[in-house]
Amino acid sequence: MSDDPVILRPVFEADLPLLESFLTDPEATGPFQWHGWSDPARWRRRWAQDGLLGDDGGQLMVEAGAAAQGFVAWRKVAATRSSYYWNMGIQLRPAARGRGIGTRAQAALVRYLFAHTPVMRIEADTETANTAEQRALEKCGFLREGVLRSAGFRDGRWRDVVRYSVLRDDVTAQVLRAAV
Ligand SMILES: CC(C)(COP(=O)(O)OP(=O)(O)OC[C@H]1O[C@@H](n2cnc3c(N)ncnc32)[C@H](O)[C@@H]1OP(=O)(O)O)[C@@H](O)C(=O)NCCC(=O)NCCS
């Protein structure tokens, strides 16, 4: 496990090439997140508009060892006409994986979103085969809610997806410490 502190920070212009690598390089993206080519400039355009920090979602860089290692992201899910919650995700560059950074970055995002937005619930989805992400979410205090059958199409077939959630009331001091 890396001893470097893991911090989240806004995306700087110099980070855009790393972000764009996740849109253009299947090796950087990894097996579970590659869904084919898409507009490689879309994050650069959004960054120019709002720094990738909008009212309906956002992206923050994950930094460890004084270097950008990937990003976390969240998007609004409407619960009712007047209420919403977040769905969050993460993407680390290959060399950063398996060192505890993903666990700490997601715990930090949970802490950040509950501190700065009034949501009660944050959810996260991942394919049933993505054991690293499932384990990382469980270590952050997420509970496994169930399997969405054939909910994601990737690489020629529909994949089962596990849905996790953490509620504001679930967040313990232990979870908050996992973010440090
Ligand atoms: C998924 C991801 C965020 C996990 O972050 P990470 O920093 O690699 O994971 P951590 O080092 O914090 O490890 C978390 C747990 O997963 C386990 N783990 C790590 N890599 C693993 C792997 N390749 N296979 C199985 N388990 C793995 C760790 O052992 C740890 O569990 P433990 O504490 O019980 O031993 C990261 O690997 C990643 O960005 N992957 C590519 C993109 C992706 O899949 N994003 C999620 C999509 S929904």
The ligand as an SDF file (V2000), in Angstrom:
LIG
                    3D

 48 50  0  0  0  0  0  0  0  0999 V2000
  -11.1660   -0.2840   -9.3170 C   0  0  0  0  0  0  0  0  0  0  0  0
  -10.1190    0.6430   -8.7480 C   0  0  0  0  0  0  0  0  0  0  0  0
  -10.6990    2.0350   -8.5320 C   0  0  0  0  0  0  0  0  0  0  0  0
   -9.7030    0.0820   -7.3560 C   0  0  0  0  0  0  0  0  0  0  0  0
   -8.7280    0.9270   -6.8170 O   0  0  0  0  0  0  0  0  0  0  0  0
   -7.2980    0.3190   -6.4070 P   0  0  0  0  0  0  0  0  0  0  0  0
   -6.4840    1.4280   -5.8740 O   0  0  0  0  0  0  0  0  0  0  0  0
   -6.7440   -0.4590   -7.5550 O   0  0  0  0  0  0  0  0  0  0  0  0
   -7.7210   -0.6890   -5.2610 O   0  0  0  0  0  0  0  0  0  0  0  0
   -7.0840   -0.7890   -3.7980 P   0  0  0  0  0  0  0  0  0  0  0  0
   -5.6040   -0.9370   -3.9200 O   0  0  0  0  0  0  0  0  0  0  0  0
   -7.6100    0.3060   -2.9640 O   0  0  0  0  0  0  0  0  0  0  0  0
   -7.6410   -2.1930   -3.3370 O   0  0  0  0  0  0  0  0  0  0  0  0
   -8.9780   -2.3860   -2.9270 C   0  0  0  0  0  0  0  0  0  0  0  0
   -9.1900   -3.8610   -2.6550 C   0  0  0  0  0  0  0  0  0  0  0  0
   -9.2430   -4.5520   -3.9150 O   0  0  0  0  0  0  0  0  0  0  0  0
   -8.2470   -5.5630   -3.9410 C   0  0  0  0  0  0  0  0  0  0  0  0
   -7.7010   -5.5590   -5.2840 N   0  0  0  0  0  0  0  0  0  0  0  0
   -6.9210   -4.6150   -5.8400 C   0  0  0  0  0  0  0  0  0  0  0  0
   -6.6530   -4.9240   -7.1230 N   0  0  0  0  0  0  0  0  0  0  0  0
   -7.2620   -6.0970   -7.3420 C   0  0  0  0  0  0  0  0  0  0  0  0
   -7.3890   -6.9410   -8.4870 C   0  0  0  0  0  0  0  0  0  0  0  0
   -6.7930   -6.6290   -9.6530 N   0  0  0  0  0  0  0  0  0  0  0  0
   -8.1140   -8.0740   -8.3800 N   0  0  0  0  0  0  0  0  0  0  0  0
   -8.7340   -8.3880   -7.2250 C   0  0  0  0  0  0  0  0  0  0  0  0
   -8.6810   -7.6190   -6.1030 N   0  0  0  0  0  0  0  0  0  0  0  0
   -7.9510   -6.4940   -6.1710 C   0  0  0  0  0  0  0  0  0  0  0  0
   -7.2190   -5.1560   -2.9050 C   0  0  0  0  0  0  0  0  0  0  0  0
   -6.5050   -6.2900   -2.4480 O   0  0  0  0  0  0  0  0  0  0  0  0
   -8.0880   -4.5220   -1.8490 C   0  0  0  0  0  0  0  0  0  0  0  0
   -8.7410   -5.4710   -1.0450 O   0  0  0  0  0  0  0  0  0  0  0  0
   -8.1510   -5.9430    0.3790 P   0  0  0  0  0  0  0  0  0  0  0  0
   -7.9070   -4.7240    1.1920 O   0  0  0  0  0  0  0  0  0  0  0  0
   -9.2180   -6.8330    0.9010 O   0  0  0  0  0  0  0  0  0  0  0  0
   -6.8630   -6.6690    0.0970 O   0  0  0  0  0  0  0  0  0  0  0  0
   -8.8730    0.7400   -9.6720 C   0  0  0  0  0  0  0  0  0  0  0  0
   -8.2680   -0.5380   -9.7610 O   0  0  0  0  0  0  0  0  0  0  0  0
   -9.2020    1.2350  -11.0790 C   0  0  0  0  0  0  0  0  0  0  0  0
   -9.1960    2.4380  -11.3290 O   0  0  0  0  0  0  0  0  0  0  0  0
   -9.5100    0.3040  -11.9990 N   0  0  0  0  0  0  0  0  0  0  0  0
   -9.8440    0.6560  -13.3890 C   0  0  0  0  0  0  0  0  0  0  0  0
  -11.1420    1.4320  -13.5100 C   0  0  0  0  0  0  0  0  0  0  0  0
  -12.2990    0.7770  -12.8010 C   0  0  0  0  0  0  0  0  0  0  0  0
  -12.4880   -0.4380  -12.8570 O   0  0  0  0  0  0  0  0  0  0  0  0
  -13.0770    1.6330  -12.1230 N   0  0  0  0  0  0  0  0  0  0  0  0
  -14.2700    1.2310  -11.4340 C   0  0  0  0  0  0  0  0  0  0  0  0
  -15.3250    1.1190  -12.4470 C   0  0  0  0  0  0  0  0  0  0  0  0
  -16.9220    1.0650  -11.8460 S   0  0  0  0  0  0  0  0  0  0  0  0
  1  2  1  0
  2  3  1  0
  2  4  1  0
  2 36  1  0
  4  5  1  0
  5  6  1  0
  6  7  2  0
  6  8  1  0
  6  9  1  0
  9 10  1  0
 10 11  2  0
 10 12  1  0
 10 13  1  0
 13 14  1  0
 14 15  1  0
 15 16  1  0
 15 30  1  0
 16 17  1  0
 17 18  1  0
 17 28  1  0
 18 19  1  0
 18 27  1  0
 19 20  2  0
 20 21  1  0
 21 22  1  0
 21 27  2  0
 22 23  1  0
 22 24  2  0
 24 25  1  0
 25 26  2  0
 26 27  1  0
 28 29  1  0
 28 30  1  0
 30 31  1  0
 31 32  1  0
 32 33  2  0
 32 34  1  0
 32 35  1  0
 36 37  1  0
 36 38  1  0
 38 39  2  0
 38 40  1  0
 40 41  1  0
 41 42  1  0
 42 43  1  0
 43 44  2  0
 43 45  1  0
 45 46  1  0
 46 47  1  0
 47 48  1  0
M  END
$$$$
